[in-house]
Amino acid sequence: MPITVLGVFAHPDDAEFLCAGTLIRLANEQQAVVHIASMTPGDCGSAELPPEQISAIRRTEGERSAALIGGRYYCLEERDLLIFYQERTLVKVTRLLREVRPQIVFTHCPTDYLLDHEVTSQIVRAACFAAPVPNFAPDPGLDPLDHIPHLYYCDPIEGKDLFGRPVPAQFYVDISSVVDRKTQMLACHASQRQWLLKHHGMDEYLEAMRRWGRQQGERVGVAYAEGFRQHLGHSYPQDNRLAQLVGALQPRSG
């Protein structure tokens, strides 16, 4: 059977920035079934449109992006800047895991510039542990998972934590052959160019993503790469399934 992968991120364009190249490779090379979820519909992602209007636009953008690689998009309908580690959110993500039944899960780095990212990372980590537990959030229509899925954290934005300290990747995936398709996926989120220009002062939405990919690629001697760390705590899988499927590159010495 094809492998199933799930990315759970805070906002509709986060997966495209952080791991879409790897998702494309999994879909292309392993015929993986790809699912992308955002905790919120990006309701604060506009300086001109009201929350429900920009949310509707961004849900559609997420659907279009996922569809480019034959994937499915989900919105868990929390709200920007209001993602909290609480029963409601943990149950939502746990039930999504039981519905999708992924072998590999991607999410945000535990340390990042934005609490929405960090809390999402915590919730996804907990949901991966909870999804196989029969007595947690039982639902007659959703069986518990057979085991904890492989969990991977993507690079934090700009590769640094909230104090500006570098957060090095454990390993890298070469995305050179698919970076143009990754750019196409990110370009589906057209509403965010104007928002980032106003709020972040960044008028290079697509180029910023490609520039970071080039920086990561330079570390391992390829044109473009994405960095990851695997959750290897007690009871989580210890073998690197992602590396087995698409390869793992290590930084060049010197």
KELOSE-844948 format. One record per residue (C-alpha): x, z, y. Coordinates in Angstrom, 2 decimals. Example, Ala and Ser with C-alpha at 12.3 -4.5 7.8 and 13.67 -1.06 7.14 Angstrom:
PT       X       Z       Y
PT   12.30    7.80   -4.50
PT   13.67    7.14   -1.06
end
This chain:
PT       X       Z       Y
PT    0.00    0.00    0.00
PT    1.19   -0.64    3.59
PT    2.56    2.35    5.44
PT    0.37    3.86    8.17
PT    1.92    5.08   11.42
PT    0.35    7.00   14.29
PT    1.63    7.61   17.80
PT   -0.06   10.43   19.74
PT    0.92   10.60   23.38
PT   -0.44   12.09   26.58
PT   -1.41    8.92   28.48
PT   -2.41    5.35   27.62
PT    0.95    3.69   28.43
PT    3.32    6.33   27.04
PT    3.66    4.76   23.58
PT    4.55    1.41   25.13
PT    7.33    2.96   27.20
PT    8.75    5.11   24.44
PT    8.37    3.59   20.99
PT    6.47    0.28   21.05
PT    9.56   -1.62   19.91
PT    9.77    0.48   16.78
PT    6.03    0.15   16.21
PT    6.35   -3.63   16.46
PT    9.20   -3.67   13.95
PT    7.22   -1.52   11.53
PT    4.23   -3.83   11.85
PT    6.36   -6.96   11.46
PT    8.74   -5.88    8.73
PT    6.71   -3.35    6.74
PT    3.18   -4.62    7.45
PT    2.51   -1.13    8.78
PT   -0.98   -0.24    9.95
PT   -0.43    1.01   13.52
PT   -2.61    3.50   15.40
PT   -1.96    4.61   18.99
PT   -3.76    7.57   20.56
PT   -3.67    9.08   24.03
PT   -4.79   12.61   24.80
PT   -6.37   11.46   28.08
PT   -7.72    8.17   29.45
PT   -5.30    8.44   32.39
PT   -8.00    9.59   34.78
PT   -5.51   10.57   37.50
PT   -3.66    7.26   37.29
PT   -4.92    5.77   40.55
PT   -4.79    6.57   44.24
PT   -7.77    4.32   45.02
PT  -10.22    4.40   42.09
PT  -12.28    7.44   41.06
PT  -11.53    9.11   37.70
PT  -14.20    7.46   35.58
PT  -13.47    3.99   36.93
PT   -9.72    4.13   36.34
PT  -10.35    5.78   32.95
PT  -12.51    2.85   31.84
PT   -9.82    0.40   32.94
PT   -7.06    2.29   31.18
PT   -8.97    2.65   27.90
PT   -9.39   -1.12   27.89
PT   -5.69   -1.60   28.65
PT   -4.80    0.66   25.72
PT   -7.05   -1.30   23.39
PT   -5.53   -4.61   24.49
PT   -2.01   -3.37   24.03
PT   -2.58   -2.01   20.53
PT   -4.42   -5.19   19.54
PT   -1.30   -7.26   20.30
PT    0.26   -5.85   17.13
PT   -2.96   -5.57   15.15
PT   -3.26   -1.87   15.96
PT   -6.07    0.42   16.98
PT   -6.25    2.61   20.09
PT   -7.96    6.00   20.36
PT   -8.61    8.24   23.35
PT   -9.08   11.95   22.64
PT  -10.79   12.43   26.02
PT   -8.86   15.33   27.46
PT   -7.98   15.05   31.16
PT   -4.74   14.47   33.04
PT   -2.88   17.68   33.96
PT   -5.37   19.65   31.84
PT   -3.90   19.21   28.37
PT   -3.64   22.70   26.89
PT   -2.63   24.09   23.53
PT   -5.99   25.39   22.45
PT   -8.40   25.18   19.53
PT  -10.31   22.18   20.85
PT   -7.28   19.94   21.30
PT   -5.61   21.01   18.07
PT   -8.78   20.31   16.08
PT   -9.12   16.87   17.71
PT   -5.60   15.81   16.76
PT   -5.84   17.36   13.29
PT   -9.02   15.44   12.56
PT   -7.46   12.24   13.89
PT   -4.58   12.72   11.45
PT   -7.04   13.24    8.60
PT   -8.94   10.11    9.60
PT   -5.88    7.89   10.03
PT   -3.79    9.48    7.23
PT   -0.36    8.46    8.56
PT    2.92    8.79    6.73
PT    4.85    8.69   10.03
PT    3.84   10.27   13.36
PT    5.44    9.73   16.78
PT    5.00   11.89   19.86
PT    6.70   13.10   23.03
PT    9.96   15.01   23.19
PT    9.30   18.79   23.26
PT   11.16   18.97   26.60
PT   10.25   16.45   29.29
PT    9.46   16.13   32.97
PT    5.70   16.63   32.63
PT    3.78   19.45   30.96
PT    1.17   16.99   29.68
PT    3.97   15.47   27.58
PT    5.38   18.79   26.41
PT    2.01   20.28   25.45
PT    1.02   17.09   23.64
PT    4.26   17.38   21.67
PT    3.37   20.95   20.67
PT   -0.16   20.01   19.66
PT    0.99   17.07   17.55
PT    3.62   19.21   15.85
PT    1.01   21.82   15.00
PT   -1.53   19.21   13.86
PT    0.98   17.69   11.44
PT    1.32   21.13    9.86
PT   -2.41   21.88   10.00
PT   -3.76   18.57    8.67
PT   -2.94   19.39    5.00
PT   -4.40   22.93    5.26
PT   -7.91   22.91    3.70
PT   -9.12   26.01    5.53
PT   -8.20   24.76    8.99
PT  -11.01   22.93   10.81
PT  -12.74   21.83    7.58
PT  -14.90   18.73    7.84
PT  -16.93   17.46    4.87
PT  -16.18   13.87    5.85
PT  -12.41   14.26    6.19
PT  -10.17   15.38    3.36
PT   -6.98   17.30    4.20
PT   -3.76   15.32    4.04
PT   -1.76   15.52    0.83
PT    1.35   16.66    2.71
PT    2.88   17.00    6.16
PT    3.78   13.57    7.57
PT    7.21   12.65    8.89
PT    7.28   13.63   12.58
PT    9.50   11.95   15.18
PT   10.03   12.81   18.84
PT   10.74    9.95   21.26
PT   13.20   10.10   24.13
PT   12.10   12.11   27.16
PT   11.66   10.06   30.31
PT   15.13    9.16   31.66
PT   16.65   10.99   28.69
PT   16.72   14.40   30.36
PT   14.89   17.72   30.29
PT   13.25   19.52   33.20
PT   16.64   20.83   34.37
PT   18.17   17.35   34.33
PT   20.27   18.06   31.25
PT   20.75   15.16   28.80
PT   18.60   15.19   25.67
PT   20.55   13.03   23.21
PT   18.77   11.16   20.46
PT   19.52   12.00   16.83
PT   19.48    8.30   15.97
PT   18.50    4.95   17.47
PT   16.42    1.97   16.37
PT   17.50   -1.53   17.37
PT   14.61   -3.23   19.19
PT   16.56   -6.19   20.59
PT   14.55   -8.76   18.66
PT   11.19   -7.40   19.85
PT   11.83   -6.21   23.41
PT    9.87   -9.13   24.87
PT    6.83   -8.18   22.78
PT    7.30   -4.56   23.84
PT    7.24   -5.80   27.44
PT    4.01   -7.68   26.74
PT    2.42   -4.51   25.40
PT    3.44   -2.50   28.46
PT    2.26   -5.29   30.75
PT   -1.26   -4.75   29.39
PT   -1.28   -1.56   31.48
PT   -1.42   -3.47   34.73
PT   -3.26   -0.72   36.61
PT   -0.19    1.49   36.48
PT    2.08   -0.71   38.56
PT    0.26    0.17   41.77
PT   -0.08    3.84   40.80
PT    3.63    4.25   40.07
PT    4.51    2.42   43.27
PT    2.48    4.92   45.32
PT    3.17    8.17   43.44
PT    6.68    7.59   42.03
PT    8.00    5.05   44.54
PT    8.78    2.75   41.60
PT    7.94   -0.91   41.96
PT    9.61   -1.99   38.75
PT    7.26   -0.85   36.02
PT    8.41   -3.27   33.35
PT   12.06   -3.46   34.39
PT   12.39    0.34   34.30
PT   11.40    0.29   30.63
PT   13.80   -2.55   29.83
PT   16.63   -0.89   31.77
PT   16.25    2.30   29.74
PT   16.20    0.27   26.52
PT   19.44   -1.41   27.59
PT   21.05    1.96   28.32
PT   20.13    3.25   24.89
PT   21.29    0.01   23.30
PT   24.71    0.35   24.92
PT   25.18    3.66   23.12
PT   24.98    1.96   19.74
PT   26.30   -1.52   20.46
PT   23.04   -3.49   20.58
PT   21.12   -5.13   23.41
PT   18.11   -2.76   23.36
PT   17.30    0.43   21.45
PT   14.86    3.34   21.27
PT   16.02    6.88   20.55
PT   14.40    9.45   18.27
PT   14.79   12.95   16.88
PT   13.14   14.02   13.65
PT   11.37   17.34   13.22
PT   13.33   18.98   10.40
PT   11.98   22.52   10.44
PT   10.90   24.35    7.32
PT    8.16   22.58    5.30
PT    8.41   19.28    7.20
PT    9.85   16.27    5.30
PT   13.64   16.24    5.26
PT   14.33   12.60    4.39
PT   14.44   10.11    7.26
PT   11.62    7.73    6.33
PT   11.84    5.82    9.60
PT   15.53    5.10    9.06
PT   14.77    3.88    5.54
PT   12.25    1.40    6.94
PT   13.93    0.01   10.07
PT   17.46    1.40   10.03
PT   19.16    4.12   12.05
PT   22.07    3.53   14.44
PT   24.48    6.24   15.56
PT   26.32    6.35   18.91
PT   29.64    4.60   18.99
PT   32.63    6.94   19.11
PT   34.91    6.88   22.11
end
